[in-house]
Amino acid sequence: DAWFLFRSLDSSTPGTSNDEEDDCLRAAGVKAEIAMGASADISWGTFDLGIDAAAKIYLGENSSPLGMTADFALRGEFEVGPIALQELKLGVGAGAGNGYFYGAASGEISLMSISAGIFVGLTCDPDVMANADPDIGAVLAEQSIVTPVAGLIVYAEGGMSLMPIIGITPSCFLDIRVHGGQGFIALASVGDAPGQFIGGVKMLQGVSGELLCLVNVRGDFAFVIIGSANIVGSKIEFNELSGSATATLKGKIGIGIFSVSFKAKASIIITINNQGQLDWKFDF
């Protein structure tokens, strides 16, 4: 599946756009963008993988190139030596209000599960920061972010088996693992009207287990807290505070084609603005 889009940023009535990404790009001199992408499912040996790739080219006056962004993702599990990689995302942006890199991956090494994500740099599109971690991205989406915005998002988690502690070799017959993760967010607006700062944290705790090579279950609880403030002169003014709590349960029962997978997720996002108004969303 492939797609192509040519878009003129000057095609709408001047002064009526509420799209901050477009405003940010226009401020960088962008007149049009060319976007293209493709998705495919492939079989590679015993692996069934999905590939997604996309790119944008930003054009200025006289169709001169001003910048580009690109991203690439692999879906599905495949093994590289002792590493079983389950997900991979990479993205880069340069020019036209962008200058960033993001990456995220998850997988298993021996008896340890790992997951990590990072965004670093400058962007006109805050949505790309969600690629570092979807929980952080969901809470950032509730913030009124002034673009372009620059900074760092980093998140990492890992898990280990408890069985060696009690002298039992972990296996699919019996294994209990604990998981933990921590992330940090530090961002600042750097446009013509700088002064907004955004900071926050993410924490995760979880447990998983396998039994008789038939049951594999994992449960996680994560929370994210992100706040923003504006610096006006010598004063710091509170802007917004957003937080989320998410519980996830997923697993697999059975073997091969005689197996059933399941996943349940419930989350709540709460936002408080500088007027004391409370807004919340619940997703199940």
N, C-alpha and C positions, 0 to 999 in steps of 0.2 A: 504494500500500500504506500503510495507516494502522494505528496501534495505540493502545491506551489501557490504563493500569494505575493502580489505586487500591491503595495499600499501607499497612497499619497497622504502625507500628514497635513498638507495644506488644502485637502479637499473639503473639509467641513467649514462652516461659517466661523470666521475669526472670533475668538473670545467666548465661544460656547462650549469648548471642550472641558469636561470634568476629569479627563484621563491624565493623571499626574505623570505617567510614563511618557505620554505624547508631549506634554508640556516640557518635560525634562529633555527629551530628544530634540524638540524644536529649538530650545535654548542652546543646544549644542550645534545648531545649524543644519539639522537633518530635515530634508524635504520629502524623502520617500524611503521605503525599505523594501527589499526583496527577501522573502522568506521561503524556505523549502525544507522538506523533510521526508523521511521514509521509515516504515516499520516492516519487519519481516520476521517470520518464524523459520528457524533452520534446524536441521538435524546434523549433529557432528559426532560420529561414532555412537556412543550410547547416550549422548546428551541431546536434549531438546531445549533449544535456547530461543529467546526473543531478542531482537536488536532494534533499537530506536535511535535515529540520528536526525539532527536538524541543524540549520544554520540560517543566520540573517546577515544581510549586507546593507549598511546604511549609506544613503546617497545624499549629497548636498547640492549646492548650486551647480548647474551645468552637468548634473549626474556624476559629479566627482565623488569617489568613495571616501567616506569619513570613518568607518569602523565596521566591526563585525562581531557576532557572537556565534557560538557553536556548542552543541551538547551531544553526548553519546551515552547510551545506556544498554546494559545487558540484563535480561530477565531470565531466571531459571538457574538451576544449580549445575556447576561443572567443576571438575577437579583439576588442579594444577599441582602435581606432585602431592605433598602431604596436606595441601590447602584445598578445602571444598568451598569455592566461592559461590555465594547465593545471589548476590546483587552487586552491580557496579554502575556508578554514575560519574561522568566527568563533564565539565563545562568550562568555557573560557569566553571572555569578552574583552574587546580592545577598541578604544576610540569611541567618539560620539556619546560621551557621558558614561562609558563603561571601561573598566579596567580591573577585571576580577578573574579568579579561579575558584571553582568548587569541585569537590570530589566526595563520594560516599561509597562505602562498601561494607558488606557483611559476609560472614562465612564461619568456617570452623577449621582450627588447626589442632590436630591430634584430638585431645579430649576437651579442648577449650573453644568456646564460641566467642567471636569478637564482632564488633560493629563500630564504625567510626565515620564521621563526616566533618567537612570543613568548608567554610566560605571565607575568602579574604579578598579585599579590594573595594572597588567603587562600582556602583550600578545605578542606572535609571529605573530599573525594574526590580522592586523588592521581592517579587515572586520567585526570582531565581535563588534567593537565600533559603527557601524552603527545601531545596535539594540537599542542603547539609543535614537537615533533620526535619521530618514532617511534623512532629509535635511542636517544635520551635516555630516552624513556618506557619502553623495554624494560629498560634498566639500572635505572631508578628502581623498577620493579616488583619487583626483587630486594632492595630495601632495606626494612627494617622501619621504616616511617615513622609517627611519632606525630602524629596529627591533632588539631585543625586545624593545617595547615602553611601558612606564608606565605613569599613570596620572589619570585625572578625567575629565569626561564629565557629565554635569548635565543640564537638561532642564525641565521646567514646564510651563504649561499654564492653564488658567482658563477663565471661562465666566460667566456672570451674566445678568439677565434680567433688562431692563430699565423700565419696566412697573410699579413696585411698586413706583418708583420715581414720577410718574405722577398720582398715586393713583388708578391704575388699576391692578386687580389681573391677573397675567400671566396665559394663557391657550392656548390650541391649536387653539382657535378661533382668538386670537391676541397676539403675543409676539414678542418682538425685543430684541436681546441679543448682547452684545459686548464681544469680546474675546481678550486676550493679553497673550503673552508668552515671556520668556527670558531664554537664556541658555549660558553656559560658557564652554570653552575647554582649558585645560592646560595639555600638554603632553611633555615628554622628552625621548630621546633614552637612554638606559642604558646598551647597549651591550659592546663589546670589544672596540668600538670606539665611546664613548658617546660624546655629545656636540651639538646635535640637539634639539631645543626646538620649540614647536608648541603651539600657543595660538589663541583664537578667541571667537566670540560671535554669538548668533542667536537672532533675534527679530521677533515677529509675532504680527500682528494686524488683527482683523476680525470682521465681523458682521453677524448675522443670524436672521431669522424670520420665524414665522408661521402665517398662515392666513386661517381662516374658516375650520381648521382641514383637509385641502386638500393640502395645499402647505407648504413645509418646505425647506428652502433654506439657504445655508451658503457660504460666500465668505471670503477668507483669503489671506493676502499678507505677505510673510516672506522673510527675507534676512539673509544670513550667510556670515561672513568674517573670514577667517583663514589665518594666516601668519606663516612662519617658518624661523628660523635663526640658523646658526651654530656658536658655540664658538670655535675659533681657537686661542689657547694661551690666550692672554688678549684681543683679538679682537672679536667683534660680526659681523658676515657677514650675510647679508640678503640672504635668499634662494629663497622662493616662496611666493606669495600672491594669494590666491584664494577666490572667492566670488560667491555667487549665489543669484538670486532673483526669487521667485516662487509665482505664483498666482494660486489659486485653487477655483473652483466653483463647489458645489455639492448640491444635493437636491432630493426631492421626491415629486411627484404630484399624488394625488389620495388617495384611501383607500384600504387596503388589496390587494386582487388579482387584483383589478382595479387600480393599481398604477404603476407609471413609475419612476424609479430612474435614475439619471444622474450624471456624474462627469466629469469635464474638468480641466486639469492642464497644465500650461505652465511654463517653467523654463529656465533660462540661467545661465551657469556657465562660469566664466572668470578666467583665470590663467595668472599671470605675473611672469616670472622667473628672476633670478639675471642678465640676459643678456638683460633684457628689452623686451624679446619676449612675444607676446600676443597670447594666445590660448583661444578659446571659443567654447562652445557647446550649442545648443538650442534644447529643447525637448518640444513637444506639444502633 
